């Protein structure tokens, strides 16, 4: 009797197991079961048994909000795509001294072509003030028969967006006379100026060179005082004759006066 009961219990148990659904068959997922795309990606198994990848692109539930899977197809067994590395940034630009000198000389020559008083250009020393900044000095020269012009130039070379450019920062020009005043021209100019003062011809009494372009001298003459019948008085004028930049002689009156003649 006991044997018959045991057989019946075992048969019932086997029948119950055959009628109960399996766990894999009973559990089914769709995209609505997950809070975000990354969570759905974890259930994207080989073969996609839950039909989470409708378009078969290796990404589960693409319409779900992020957080998202960073590498598509991980759950589906697809190969991950490696991100293309960004190229390294270019090295910092370094302005070469040779480039700075070349551009500075071009800027100085451009100044010379535009300035009629100078004709030649000389590049001087250059000094670095940074990786992309160099300062240079240059000289522009010009000479005529009577003068010499010298211009001091300061040029700055800067590299902006890796493109160097020279700028003329400052200029300082000076002109000096190179002509020489002769004694003959100085004395002639002094006698002419004395004749204007005396109203008649005068005699050159004294002439002395002061510099390359100037003389000091005196002229003398005699005159009778107006309204008198006394003896004539002796007059003089002390002057300076100097050569101007235009190669003319300028006479400046320093002192003039008259004295009665000395009698014995």
C-alpha positions in Angstrom: 0.0 0.0 0.0 2.8 2.4 0.9 4.5 1.6 -2.3 1.4 2.5 -4.3 1.1 5.9 -2.5 4.8 6.7 -3.2 4.4 6.0 -6.9 1.3 8.2 -7.0 3.2 11.2 -5.3 6.2 10.8 -7.6 4.0 10.8 -10.6 2.1 13.9 -9.5 5.4 15.7 -8.9 6.8 14.9 -12.3 3.5 16.0 -13.9 3.6 19.3 -12.1 7.2 20.0 -13.2 6.4 19.3 -16.8 3.4 21.7 -16.7 5.3 24.6 -14.9 7.0 27.2 -17.3 10.8 27.6 -17.2 12.4 30.7 -15.7 13.9 31.8 -19.0 10.6 31.3 -20.8 8.6 33.0 -18.1 10.8 36.2 -17.8 10.7 38.5 -20.8 12.0 42.1 -21.0 11.3 45.1 -23.2 12.6 48.6 -23.3 9.9 49.9 -20.9 11.4 47.7 -18.2 14.6 49.8 -17.9 15.1 53.3 -16.5 17.9 54.3 -19.0 19.7 53.1 -22.0 22.8 52.0 -20.1 20.7 49.7 -18.0 19.0 48.1 -21.1 22.5 47.6 -22.6 23.3 45.1 -19.8 20.5 42.8 -21.0 21.5 42.9 -24.7 22.7 39.3 -24.8 24.2 37.4 -27.8 21.3 36.6 -30.2 19.2 39.4 -28.6 16.7 37.0 -26.9 14.7 39.9 -25.5 14.5 41.8 -28.8 16.0 45.0 -27.3 17.9 45.9 -30.5 15.2 46.3 -33.1 17.4 47.8 -35.8 20.3 45.4 -35.1 22.9 48.2 -34.8 24.3 46.8 -31.6 22.7 49.4 -29.3 19.9 48.4 -27.0 16.8 50.7 -26.6 18.2 53.8 -28.3 15.2 55.9 -27.4 15.8 55.6 -23.6 17.3 58.5 -21.8 20.9 58.6 -20.7 23.1 57.6 -18.9 24.0 55.7 -22.1 26.4 53.0 -23.1 29.7 54.5 -24.1 30.6 51.6 -26.4 27.7 50.3 -28.6 27.3 46.5 -29.1 29.1 45.4 -25.9 26.2 43.3 -24.8 25.6 41.9 -28.4 29.1 40.6 -28.6 30.1 43.2 -31.3 33.6 44.5 -31.4 34.1 47.8 -29.6 35.3 50.7 -31.7 38.4 52.5 -30.4 38.2 56.3 -30.3 40.5 58.0 -32.8 43.2 59.8 -30.7 43.4 63.6 -31.2 46.6 64.9 -32.9 49.0 66.5 -30.4 49.0 70.3 -30.3 51.7 72.0 -32.3 54.8 73.0 -30.4 55.0 76.7 -29.2 56.1 79.0 -32.0 59.7 80.2 -31.7 60.7 83.3 -33.8 64.1 82.7 -35.3 66.6 85.5 -35.0 67.5 85.2 -38.6 63.9 85.8 -39.6 63.7 88.8 -37.3 66.9 90.3 -38.8 65.6 89.7 -42.4 62.3 91.4 -41.7 63.9 94.3 -39.8 66.3 95.0 -42.7 63.3 95.0 -45.1 61.5 97.5 -42.9 64.6 99.8 -42.7 65.0 99.7 -46.5 61.4 100.6 -47.0 61.9 103.7 -44.7 65.0 104.7 -46.8 63.1 104.5 -50.1 60.4 106.8 -48.7 62.8 109.3 -47.2 64.6 111.5 -49.7 67.2 112.6 -47.2 68.8 109.2 -46.8 70.1 106.7 -49.3 71.7 103.8 -47.5 70.6 101.4 -44.7 72.6 99.5 -42.0 71.2 96.9 -39.7 72.6 97.0 -36.2 72.1 94.8 -33.1 69.0 92.7 -32.5 67.8 91.6 -29.0 65.3 88.9 -28.1 62.4 90.0 -25.8 60.5 86.7 -25.8 59.7 83.6 -27.9 57.8 85.6 -30.4 59.3 89.1 -30.1 62.6 90.5 -31.2 63.8 94.2 -31.3 66.4 95.5 -33.8 68.2 98.8 -34.4 69.0 100.2 -37.8 70.6 103.3 -39.3 69.7 105.2 -42.4 72.3 107.6 -43.8 72.2 110.3 -46.5 74.8 112.9 -47.5 74.9 115.9 -49.9 77.6 118.4 -50.7 76.8 120.5 -47.7 75.1 118.2 -45.1 74.8 114.7 -43.7 71.6 113.1 -42.4 71.5 110.2 -39.9 68.3 108.4 -38.9 68.2 106.0 -36.0 65.5 103.4 -36.4 64.0 101.0 -33.8 62.1 98.0 -35.3 60.0 95.4 -33.4 59.3 92.0 -34.9 56.3 90.1 -33.5 54.8 86.7 -34.4 51.0 86.8 -34.3 49.3 83.5 -35.2 52.7 82.1 -36.2 53.1 84.9 -38.8 56.0 87.3 -38.0 55.7 90.9 -38.9 58.1 93.9 -38.6 56.9 97.3 -37.3 58.9 100.5 -37.3 58.5 101.5 -33.7 60.4 104.8 -33.7 62.7 107.1 -35.8 65.1 109.8 -34.8 66.7 111.8 -37.6 69.3 114.6 -37.5 71.0 116.7 -40.2 74.3 118.5 -39.8 76.2 120.7 -42.1 79.4 119.3 -43.6 80.3 122.5 -45.6 83.3 124.7 -44.6 83.0 128.5 -44.5 85.9 130.2 -46.2 87.5 133.4 -44.9 86.8 135.1 -48.2 83.0 134.4 -48.0 82.9 135.5 -44.3 84.7 138.8 -44.8 82.7 139.6 -47.9 79.4 139.0 -45.9 80.7 141.1 -43.0 81.6 144.1 -45.2 78.2 144.0 -46.8 76.5 143.9 -43.5 78.7 146.8 -42.2 77.9 148.9 -45.3 74.2 148.5 -44.5 74.8 149.8 -41.0 77.2 152.7 -41.9 75.5 153.7 -45.1 78.8 153.5 -46.9 81.7 151.2 -47.5 83.5 149.9 -44.5 86.9 148.2 -43.9 87.4 144.8 -42.3 89.6 145.3 -39.3 89.6 141.8 -37.6 88.6 138.3 -38.6 89.1 135.0 -36.7 87.7 131.5 -37.3 85.5 130.1 -34.5 84.5 126.8 -36.1 84.3 125.0 -39.4 81.3 127.0 -40.3 81.7 130.4 -38.5 84.0 133.5 -38.1 84.1 136.4 -35.7 85.2 139.8 -37.0 84.8 143.6 -36.9 84.4 146.3 -39.5 85.3 150.0 -39.1 84.3 153.3 -40.6 84.4 157.1 -39.8 81.5 159.5 -39.8 80.7 163.0 -38.7 78.0 163.4 -36.1 74.9 164.9 -37.5 74.4 168.6 -36.9 78.0 169.2 -35.8 81.2 170.4 -37.3 83.4 168.6 -35.0 86.0 166.0 -36.2 84.8 162.7 -37.5 84.2 159.9 -35.0 85.4 156.3 -35.5 82.7 153.6 -35.5 82.9 149.8 -35.4 80.6 146.8 -35.6 81.4 143.3 -34.1 79.8 140.5 -36.0 79.6 136.7 -36.5 79.3 135.1 -39.9 78.0 131.5 -39.9 77.1 129.0 -42.6 73.5 127.8 -42.7 72.2 124.3 -43.7 71.2 125.8 -47.1 74.9 126.8 -47.6 74.2 130.5 -47.1 76.2 132.9 -44.9 74.2 134.5 -42.1 75.8 137.6 -40.4 74.6 138.4 -36.8 75.4 141.8 -35.3 76.8 141.4 -31.8 77.8 145.0 -30.9 78.3 148.4 -32.5 79.4 151.8 -31.4 81.2 155.1 -32.2 84.0 157.0 -30.4 85.5 160.4 -31.0 89.0 160.4 -32.5 91.9 160.4 -30.1 93.8 163.7 -30.2 97.3 164.5 -28.9 
